[in-house]
Amino acid sequence: MPKQDWIRAALKDRGYKLKDAAEALGVPAPRVTDILKGARGVQAHEILPLSQLLGMNAPSLLESLKAGSPTLVDDGNDGRLPLLGSLTGTGAVAPLPDDMTFSSVPLPPDAGTPEGLYCYVMGDTSMAREIPAGSLVIAADPKRHYAPVAPGALLLLDLGAGRRVLRQYTKTESGEDWLVPLPDTPNPDFASWRFSLLSDLMPGGDMVGAGQEIVRITDVLAAVMWVHQRRSPPKAS
C-alpha cells in the first residue's frame, strides 16, 4: 500500500490533528499513523468519516488512497438535495408549503456526499422546542455519515406505508429508551414510543408500523444533522 503522507498535510490545512482523525474513525492514534505509513488501509466504514474530515467526497478519497496523493473526482451530483416534503407529527408526509419557491437546497459543506441524506421541511409544531415549523431539516443515515444514534439525538423514523416522522431519543431515569415529540404544548396526536436498540423484535413486541408501541433501531432512517430555522418577523404591535 502506498504511503499517505498527504493526509497529514490535508488535516493541517483544515485545522485538524492526527488525534482528530483517530477520534472520527474511532481508532487509537497509532492506527492513523499506520495509515500514513502505508501499513494499514482505510476500512470501508471509515471512508465517509475520513472524507468528511478532509473536506472531500468519498470517490476522491478512494482515488487519493490508491494514488498516495490528493486526487479530486467528480461524484456526478450537482451539489443539491431535493426537498422530499413536509414532516408532520403524525407521520404523514405533506406537500411542500405553497409559499416555498425552491425544491432543492445546496449540499451542506461538510457533508462530503449526498448519499444517505434526507431533506424535509418541518411541517408542524411537533418538534417546536428544537425545530420551529417551516425550518429545513437535513438528516443523515448513520451507516453512511457520522450521525450517532444516542440519547438527545433527533431521529427520522420510517414507520412504513410512506410514513416518516421526527422524534427525540430520550433515556428515562429508570433506564428506559423512548422516542418523544417536542411540542410547545402537549398534543395527543403526537405519540411517544418505547425504543428498542435490538434489531430483532422484543418478546411480545411489534413494530410501530403495525400500529403498536415499540420502535426498533432498524426503523431509524437517519439522524438530524443540520437545521436551517425559518425566522418569522415580529408581529406589528
Backbone torsions as a table, in degrees:
resi	resn	phi	psi	omega
1	MET	NA	140.4	179.8
2	PRO	-71.1	156.3	173.4
3	LYS	-68.3	152.9	-177.1
4	GLN	-123.6	48.4	-179.1
5	ASP	-61.3	-24.4	-179.3
6	TRP	-61.8	-26.3	-179.9
7	ILE	-64.6	-40.2	179.1
8	ARG	-59.5	-45.1	-179.7
9	ALA	-66.3	-39.5	-179.5
10	ALA	-65.8	-39.2	176.8
11	LEU	-63.0	-44.8	-179.5
12	LYS	-61.4	-40.9	-179.8
13	ASP	-61.9	-29.3	-178.5
14	ARG	-98.5	8.2	175.5
15	GLY	81.5	18.9	-179.4
16	TYR	-108.8	161.2	175.4
17	LYS	-117.9	172.2	-179.6
18	LEU	-59.9	-33.3	-180.0
19	LYS	-65.9	-29.8	176.5
20	ASP	-67.7	-39.6	177.2
21	ALA	-65.2	-41.0	179.4
22	ALA	-62.7	-40.6	179.5
23	GLU	-66.0	-42.5	-179.9
24	ALA	-63.6	-36.5	-178.5
25	LEU	-86.6	-13.3	-179.0
26	GLY	71.5	35.2	-179.2
27	VAL	-130.0	161.3	174.1
28	PRO	-64.5	151.6	-179.0
29	ALA	-54.3	-37.5	179.2
30	PRO	-60.4	-26.9	178.5
31	ARG	-67.8	-35.1	176.9
32	VAL	-67.1	-40.8	177.1
33	THR	-60.1	-38.4	177.6
34	ASP	-62.2	-37.1	177.3
35	ILE	-63.4	-44.5	-179.7
36	LEU	-61.8	-34.2	-179.0
37	LYS	-80.2	-11.0	-176.7
38	GLY	84.1	12.1	-178.8
39	ALA	-90.8	-11.1	179.8
40	ARG	-144.1	135.7	177.2
41	GLY	-85.4	161.5	173.9
42	VAL	-79.6	125.2	-177.6
43	GLN	-74.3	159.3	-175.4
44	ALA	-56.2	-42.6	-177.6
45	HIS	-75.2	-5.5	179.8
46	GLU	-98.2	-8.0	-175.8
47	ILE	-61.3	-52.2	-175.8
48	LEU	-66.1	-47.8	178.2
49	PRO	-59.2	-38.5	-179.2
50	LEU	-71.6	-39.8	179.2
51	SER	-63.5	-38.4	178.0
52	GLN	-66.1	-39.9	179.3
53	LEU	-65.0	-36.5	-177.9
54	LEU	-86.3	-7.2	178.4
55	GLY	73.1	34.4	177.5
56	MET	-134.5	160.4	177.9
57	ASN	-77.2	164.5	-176.3
58	ALA	-60.6	-43.9	177.5
59	PRO	-58.3	-37.8	178.7
60	SER	-64.7	-41.0	179.1
61	LEU	-64.1	-43.1	-179.8
62	LEU	-61.1	-44.8	179.3
63	GLU	-67.2	-36.4	179.2
64	SER	-65.3	-38.8	178.9
65	LEU	-66.5	-36.3	177.8
66	LYS	-66.5	-40.8	-175.5
67	ALA	-84.1	-23.3	-175.2
68	GLY	77.7	18.5	179.5
69	SER	-157.0	158.3	-177.5
70	PRO	-60.5	128.4	-179.6
71	THR	-139.0	117.4	-178.3
72	LEU	-90.7	135.0	-180.0
73	VAL	-128.7	133.1	175.2
74	ASP	-72.8	124.3	-177.7
75	ASP	-85.6	3.6	173.0
76	GLY	84.1	3.8	177.2
77	ASN	-107.3	160.7	-177.0
78	ASP	-90.7	12.1	176.9
79	GLY	75.6	18.1	-179.9
80	ARG	-127.8	152.9	178.0
81	LEU	-113.2	134.4	177.6
82	PRO	-74.8	144.8	172.5
83	LEU	-79.8	125.2	-171.5
84	LEU	-96.1	0.9	179.1
85	GLY	130.3	-170.1	-179.5
86	SER	-109.2	128.1	178.3
87	LEU	-83.4	140.9	176.8
88	THR	-126.2	161.8	-176.6
89	GLY	-69.8	-14.6	179.5
90	THR	-92.1	-9.8	-179.3
91	GLY	102.9	-13.7	177.6
92	ALA	-71.7	134.7	175.7
93	VAL	-96.6	111.7	-175.7
94	ALA	-91.3	163.5	175.1
95	PRO	-63.3	163.9	176.9
96	LEU	-65.5	151.4	178.5
97	PRO	-57.8	147.7	-178.2
98	ASP	-62.6	-28.9	-176.7
99	ASP	-87.5	4.6	179.1
100	MET	-83.4	120.4	-173.4
101	THR	-97.1	7.9	179.7
102	PHE	-137.9	157.7	-177.5
103	SER	-125.3	6.2	176.2
104	SER	-152.1	162.1	-179.9
105	VAL	-133.1	157.2	177.8
106	PRO	-64.1	152.3	174.7
107	LEU	-65.7	131.5	176.6
108	PRO	-53.7	139.8	-173.3
109	PRO	-60.7	-26.0	-179.1
110	ASP	-102.8	13.5	-177.7
111	ALA	-76.0	-33.9	179.3
112	GLY	81.9	-45.8	-178.0
113	THR	-151.0	147.1	176.6
114	PRO	-79.0	-12.3	-178.4
115	GLU	-63.7	132.5	178.4
116	GLY	79.4	14.9	177.5
117	LEU	-109.0	141.9	-179.3
118	TYR	-130.1	126.6	-176.9
119	CYS	-117.6	125.1	-179.7
120	TYR	-134.4	166.8	167.9
121	VAL	-100.6	138.2	174.9
122	MET	-75.7	112.3	-168.6
123	GLY	-89.9	-11.5	-179.8
124	ASP	-150.6	-165.7	-174.2
125	THR	-99.2	16.7	-176.7
126	SER	-65.5	-21.0	178.2
127	MET	-123.8	28.5	-169.0
128	ALA	-59.0	-29.3	-178.9
129	ARG	-71.3	-14.8	176.9
130	GLU	-121.5	-35.9	-174.9
131	ILE	-133.8	105.2	179.0
132	PRO	-63.9	149.5	176.3
133	ALA	-56.9	140.7	-179.1
134	GLY	92.7	-9.6	-179.2
135	SER	-75.0	153.6	173.4
136	LEU	-87.8	133.3	-176.9
137	VAL	-124.5	126.8	175.3
138	ILE	-118.5	119.5	179.9
139	ALA	-111.0	149.1	-174.1
140	ALA	-121.9	135.8	175.6
141	ASP	-62.5	119.2	-178.2
142	PRO	-59.7	-22.9	-179.3
143	LYS	-78.2	-15.9	-177.7
144	ARG	-116.4	-17.3	-178.4
145	HIS	-133.0	162.7	177.9
146	TYR	-80.6	82.7	-176.8
147	ALA	-131.2	85.2	-173.9
148	PRO	-63.1	139.1	171.2
149	VAL	-94.7	92.1	-174.8
150	ALA	-138.4	159.7	178.0
151	PRO	-51.4	134.3	-176.6
152	GLY	99.7	-19.7	-179.0
153	ALA	-69.5	146.9	173.2
154	LEU	-97.1	118.3	-170.0
155	LEU	-111.5	138.1	172.5
156	LEU	-92.3	118.2	-175.2
157	LEU	-105.7	139.7	173.0
158	ASP	-100.3	107.4	-176.1
159	LEU	-90.5	1.8	-177.8
160	GLY	85.7	162.7	178.9
161	ALA	56.4	33.1	176.9
162	GLY	79.5	7.0	-178.2
163	ARG	-93.7	130.1	176.4
164	ARG	-136.0	143.4	-172.5
165	VAL	-151.9	153.6	175.6
166	LEU	-101.3	138.9	173.0
167	ARG	-146.6	156.8	174.8
168	GLN	-95.8	135.3	176.4
169	TYR	-80.6	119.4	-177.2
170	THR	-128.4	140.6	175.5
171	LYS	-111.7	127.5	-178.1
172	THR	-78.9	168.9	179.4
173	GLU	-62.2	-27.9	179.2
174	SER	-83.6	-0.9	176.8
175	GLY	94.2	4.4	178.3
176	GLU	-78.0	144.4	177.5
177	ASP	-97.5	130.3	-179.5
178	TRP	-134.5	155.0	171.8
179	LEU	-116.2	119.2	-170.4
180	VAL	-128.4	149.9	171.9
181	PRO	-80.2	169.1	-178.7
182	LEU	-133.0	55.4	179.0
183	PRO	-75.3	159.4	176.2
184	ASP	-66.4	-35.5	177.9
185	THR	-130.0	148.4	-178.0
186	PRO	-56.9	141.7	178.8
187	ASN	-141.6	115.8	-177.0
188	PRO	-64.2	-16.8	178.8
189	ASP	-74.0	-17.1	-178.1
190	PHE	-101.2	94.8	-173.0
191	ALA	-76.1	154.9	168.3
192	SER	-108.8	152.1	-178.7
193	TRP	-136.3	146.9	167.0
194	ARG	-64.9	147.3	-175.4
195	PHE	-120.8	123.5	177.6
196	SER	-104.1	125.0	177.4
197	LEU	-83.3	2.4	176.2
198	LEU	-89.1	142.3	180.0
199	SER	-76.4	-26.7	178.4
200	ASP	-89.3	158.5	177.8
201	LEU	-65.1	141.1	174.7
202	MET	-73.0	152.9	179.3
203	PRO	-54.9	122.7	179.9
204	GLY	79.0	1.0	-176.0
205	GLY	-96.2	164.9	179.8
206	ASP	-138.8	161.9	176.5
207	MET	-72.3	149.3	174.9
208	VAL	-65.4	-27.2	178.7
209	GLY	-62.9	-21.0	177.4
210	ALA	-93.5	12.4	177.6
211	GLY	86.1	14.2	-178.6
212	GLN	-100.9	-172.4	-167.2
213	GLU	-105.7	2.3	-178.1
214	ILE	-110.6	129.8	173.9
215	VAL	-108.8	135.0	-178.2
216	ARG	-99.4	164.3	177.6
217	ILE	-60.0	-29.6	179.6
218	THR	-73.2	-11.3	176.0
219	ASP	-86.5	-6.1	177.8
220	VAL	-80.0	116.3	179.6
221	LEU	-85.6	-40.3	-175.2
222	ALA	-165.6	164.5	175.4
223	ALA	-114.1	138.9	-178.3
224	VAL	-67.1	127.8	-179.7
225	MET	-115.6	-32.1	-177.9
226	TRP	-135.0	137.5	175.6
227	VAL	-134.4	125.5	174.2
228	HIS	-107.9	105.2	-173.3
229	GLN	-77.4	139.9	176.0
230	ARG	-90.7	119.9	-177.0
231	ARG	-101.7	120.6	178.1
232	SER	-87.0	140.0	178.3
233	PRO	-65.3	149.5	-180.0
234	PRO	-61.9	145.4	179.3
235	LYS	-71.2	142.8	178.9
236	ALA	-68.3	137.3	-179.3
237	SER	-83.7	NA	NA
